[in-house]
Amino acid sequence: MGAMRAFISGTGSCLPEKRLTNSDLERIVETSDEWIVQRTGIRERRVASDGEATTHFGAEACRRAVEMAGLAPQDIDCLILASITPDTFIPSGAVHIQERLGLANAFAFDLNAACTGFVYGLAVARGLILGGTARHVLVSGAETLTRITDYRDRNSCILFGDGAGAAVVSAGEGSEGGDIVDCHLRSDGRLASLIEMEAGGARLPASHETVERRQHYMKMNGREVFKFAVTSLSEMMRRVVSSNGIGFDDLKLVIPHQVNQRIIDASLRRIGIPSEKLYLNLERYGNTSAASIPIALDEAVRTGAIERGDLICLVAFGAGMTWGYNLVRW
């Protein structure tokens, strides 16, 4: 018998039908399509309709991932929902997806690492499998960010969209491909104020005053976030090659958090990774936080951009501040 491995056996994604284009935003705030594209690379994003929430998209992305893996709902041992916008905080958002999909044999919980959430989730899933706790772990990154986006803030409201992605991580001893060969996670709470939603928790519970002050919307220090993002993304890329004895040329594809074209370009310039090694879809979907990497991963798998034997890196940063990577040998 070979050594136990944790591999990605299926992927899935789901996005709202409704689109919010840059032209639509011109009618909401003082901005322009040219200004948004130059600064972010985003042309449109998907937006949940009335009656839709995180569970709607997360459950469908999970269903498609389980189907690709060739599994039944009862085969799933654990469900991890990476999200900063679950349907409810009590109970967890994960149990709503569990109920919708009929995952009768699974334990389910939420994970909050903001935009790095899916990367964290894959690392936790790998640990559960290598530790013998589970054989099939379903990890979803799902968000309805537009519900906490302040459309009076012209600098941030242009960025965010809704959607979900998912992956099944399974135990194996053969050579099925999709091996999660390395993970590295970081956080620094000293930088927590760079991206935050001030109210709604135990420190500042909801009140008339918090609503009037618009403290239930995300706020960010754009300048400092930009600097942190460029540093953290380039740090992770350097670490993935040094820790695994590879070069950048060995990577077939890098799937970064779909945050902002300028941030991604600046990070690449620091380390010399050519743009053709990137998989990007932020032009169509914007920043979907924990959902961005699994949505892009599912697209890359289903369109043939990833093939057997390819070495790919998933790399992200997010509020907290958090950052990290997964290295996967497909």
C-alpha positions in Angstrom: 0.0 0.0 0.0 1.2 3.5 -0.8 1.2 6.6 1.4 -2.1 8.3 2.0 -2.7 11.3 -0.2 -5.2 14.1 -0.3 -6.3 14.9 -3.8 -9.0 17.1 -5.5 -11.5 14.7 -7.0 -14.1 17.2 -8.2 -14.8 20.9 -8.7 -17.9 23.0 -9.2 -19.1 26.6 -9.4 -22.3 28.6 -9.5 -22.9 32.3 -10.3 -26.0 34.5 -10.2 -27.7 35.2 -13.5 -27.9 38.9 -12.8 -25.1 41.1 -14.1 -23.9 44.5 -12.8 -21.8 46.2 -15.5 -19.6 49.2 -15.2 -22.2 51.1 -17.1 -24.8 50.2 -14.5 -22.4 51.5 -11.8 -22.1 54.8 -13.6 -25.8 55.4 -12.8 -25.2 54.6 -9.1 -22.0 56.5 -8.2 -19.7 59.0 -9.8 -17.5 56.7 -11.8 -16.9 55.5 -15.4 -16.2 52.3 -17.3 -12.8 53.6 -18.3 -11.8 54.5 -14.7 -12.9 51.1 -13.4 -11.2 49.1 -16.1 -7.9 51.1 -15.8 -7.8 50.6 -12.0 -9.2 47.1 -11.5 -9.5 45.3 -14.9 -13.2 44.6 -14.0 -15.9 45.1 -16.5 -18.9 43.4 -14.8 -19.7 41.3 -11.8 -22.6 38.9 -10.8 -25.1 40.0 -8.2 -27.6 37.9 -6.2 -31.3 38.6 -6.8 -33.9 39.0 -4.1 -34.5 35.6 -2.5 -31.0 34.4 -3.3 -28.2 34.1 -0.7 -24.9 32.3 -0.1 -26.5 28.9 0.5 -28.2 29.1 -2.9 -24.9 29.4 -4.8 -22.8 27.3 -2.4 -25.1 24.3 -2.5 -25.2 24.2 -6.3 -21.4 24.6 -6.6 -21.0 21.7 -4.1 -23.5 19.6 -5.9 -21.6 19.9 -9.1 -18.3 19.1 -7.4 -19.7 16.0 -5.8 -21.1 14.9 -9.2 -17.7 15.4 -10.9 -16.1 13.4 -8.1 -18.5 10.5 -8.9 -19.7 10.5 -5.3 -23.1 10.5 -3.6 -24.2 12.9 -0.9 -23.8 10.2 1.8 -20.2 9.7 0.9 -19.2 13.2 2.1 -17.7 13.1 5.6 -17.2 16.8 6.2 -18.3 20.1 4.7 -16.3 23.3 5.2 -17.9 26.6 4.1 -15.3 29.4 3.6 -17.3 32.6 3.7 -17.6 36.1 5.3 -21.3 36.3 4.2 -23.0 33.1 5.4 -26.8 33.1 5.4 -26.8 33.2 9.2 -24.1 33.3 11.9 -26.3 31.1 14.2 -26.4 28.4 13.0 -23.4 28.2 10.7 -23.9 28.8 7.0 -22.4 25.3 6.4 -25.3 23.5 7.9 -27.8 25.2 5.6 -25.8 23.7 2.6 -25.6 20.4 4.4 -29.4 20.3 4.8 -30.0 21.4 1.2 -27.8 18.7 -0.2 -28.7 15.9 2.2 -25.2 15.3 3.5 -26.5 13.0 6.2 -23.1 11.6 7.3 -21.1 14.8 7.3 -20.0 17.2 10.0 -20.2 20.8 8.8 -18.7 24.1 9.9 -17.8 27.6 8.7 -14.3 29.0 8.2 -13.6 32.7 8.1 -10.3 33.7 6.5 -11.9 36.2 4.1 -10.5 36.1 0.6 -7.9 33.4 1.7 -10.8 31.2 2.9 -10.7 28.6 0.2 -6.9 28.2 0.4 -7.3 27.7 4.2 -10.2 25.3 3.6 -8.2 23.1 1.3 -5.4 23.0 3.9 -7.8 22.0 6.6 -9.3 19.3 4.4 -5.9 17.9 3.6 -5.1 17.7 7.3 -8.4 16.0 8.1 -7.7 13.4 5.4 -4.0 12.8 6.2 -5.0 12.5 9.9 -7.6 9.8 9.2 -10.6 11.8 10.3 -12.3 11.9 6.9 -12.1 10.4 3.4 -14.1 12.9 1.4 -14.2 16.6 2.4 -16.3 19.1 0.6 -14.8 22.6 0.6 -16.8 25.6 -0.7 -16.0 29.2 -1.0 -19.3 31.1 -1.3 -20.2 34.7 -1.0 -22.9 37.3 -1.4 -20.6 40.3 -1.0 -23.0 42.8 -2.6 -25.1 42.5 0.6 -22.3 44.2 2.6 -21.0 46.5 -0.1 -21.5 50.2 0.4 -22.7 51.6 -2.9 -22.0 55.2 -1.7 -18.3 54.3 -1.6 -17.1 54.7 -5.2 -13.6 53.2 -4.5 -14.9 49.9 -3.1 -18.3 49.3 -4.6 -16.8 48.7 -8.1 -14.9 45.7 -6.9 -17.3 43.1 -5.5 -19.5 40.4 -6.8 -21.3 37.3 -5.7 -20.9 33.5 -6.5 -19.5 30.2 -5.2 -17.0 27.5 -6.0 -16.3 24.2 -4.5 -14.0 21.2 -4.5 -14.1 17.7 -3.1 -10.9 16.6 -1.4 -10.6 12.8 -1.2 -8.2 10.3 0.3 -6.2 8.0 -2.0 -3.2 5.8 -2.3 -2.9 5.6 -6.0 -2.1 8.3 -8.7 -5.5 9.8 -9.4 -4.0 13.3 -9.8 -5.0 16.5 -8.1 -2.7 15.9 -5.2 -2.4 18.7 -2.7 1.3 18.5 -2.2 2.0 21.6 -0.1 0.1 24.3 1.8 1.3 27.3 3.7 -1.0 29.7 5.7 -0.3 33.0 7.4 -2.1 35.8 9.3 -1.3 39.0 11.1 -3.9 40.4 13.4 -1.9 43.7 13.8 -3.3 44.6 10.3 -6.9 43.7 11.1 -8.2 47.2 10.6 -7.1 47.4 6.9 -10.3 45.6 5.9 -13.2 45.3 8.3 -16.9 45.5 8.9 -17.1 47.3 12.2 -20.6 46.4 13.5 -22.7 43.3 13.8 -20.5 41.3 16.2 -20.2 41.2 20.0 -18.0 44.2 20.2 -20.4 46.5 18.4 -23.8 44.9 18.1 -26.5 46.2 15.8 -28.3 49.4 16.8 -29.9 52.4 15.3 -26.6 54.2 15.6 -24.5 51.5 13.8 -27.0 51.4 11.0 -27.1 55.2 10.6 -23.3 55.3 10.6 -23.2 52.6 7.9 -21.0 50.4 10.0 -22.5 47.2 8.7 -20.7 47.6 5.3 -17.1 46.6 4.5 -14.5 49.3 4.7 -11.0 49.1 3.5 -7.8 51.2 3.5 -7.1 50.8 -0.2 -3.6 52.2 -0.3 -2.3 50.0 2.5 -4.2 46.9 1.2 -2.5 47.4 -2.1 0.9 47.4 -0.6 0.2 44.4 1.6 -1.3 42.5 -1.3 1.7 42.9 -3.5 4.1 42.0 -0.7 2.2 38.9 0.5 1.4 37.5 -3.0 5.0 37.8 -4.1 6.2 36.3 -0.7 4.0 33.3 -1.2 5.1 32.7 -4.7 8.8 32.8 -3.7 8.1 30.4 -0.8 6.2 27.8 -2.9 9.2 27.4 -5.2 11.9 27.5 -2.4 9.9 25.0 -0.2 9.3 22.5 -3.0 12.6 22.6 -4.9 11.0 23.9 -8.1 11.3 26.9 -10.3 8.6 29.2 -11.7 9.0 27.5 -15.0 7.7 24.3 -13.4 4.3 25.9 -12.6 1.8 25.4 -15.4 -0.7 27.7 -14.0 -1.1 30.2 -11.1 -4.6 30.9 -9.9 -4.5 34.0 -7.7 -7.3 35.5 -5.7 -9.2 37.6 -8.3 -8.7 40.9 -6.5 -7.5 43.6 -8.9 -5.5 43.5 -12.1 -3.1 46.2 -10.9 -2.3 44.2 -7.7 -1.7 41.0 -9.7 0.4 42.8 -12.3 2.5 44.5 -9.6 3.1 41.2 -7.8 4.1 39.5 -11.0 6.7 42.2 -11.9 8.4 41.6 -8.5 9.0 37.9 -9.2 9.0 37.6 -12.9 6.1 35.2 -13.6 4.9 35.7 -17.2 1.2 36.7 -17.6 0.5 33.6 -19.7 0.9 31.4 -16.5 -2.1 33.2 -14.9 -5.7 32.1 -14.9 -7.9 35.2 -14.5 -11.6 35.8 -14.8 -12.0 39.0 -12.7 -13.0 40.9 -15.8 -16.3 39.0 -15.7 -16.9 38.4 -12.0 -14.9 41.0 -10.0 -13.7 40.1 -6.5 -15.9 37.4 -5.0 -13.7 36.9 -1.9 -13.4 33.2 -0.8 -15.3 32.2 -3.9 -12.9 33.7 -6.4 -10.2 30.9 -6.5 -12.6 27.9 -6.6 -14.7 29.6 -9.3 -11.5 30.1 -11.4 -10.3 26.6 -10.6 -13.5 25.0 -11.7 -13.4 27.0 -15.0 -9.8 26.0 -15.6 -10.6 22.3 -15.0 -13.7 22.3 -17.2 -12.2 24.2 -20.1 -9.1 22.0 -20.2 -6.7 24.8 -19.1 -5.5 22.3 -16.4 -4.3 18.9 -17.6 -3.0 15.7 -16.0 0.5 16.2 -14.5 0.2 20.1 -14.4 1.6 21.8 -11.3 -0.6 24.6 -10.2 -0.5 27.1 -7.4 -3.5 28.7 -5.7 -2.5 31.9 -3.9 -4.5 34.5 -2.0 -4.6 37.2 0.6 -7.5 38.6 2.5 -8.8 40.5 5.5 -7.3 39.6 8.9 -4.9 40.0 7.3 -4.5 36.5 6.0 -2.5 35.0 3.2 -1.4 31.6 1.9 -1.1 29.1 -0.9 -1.9 25.5 -2.0 0.4 23.7 -4.4 -1.4 21.0 -6.4 0.0 18.4 -8.8 -2.9 17.6 -11.2 
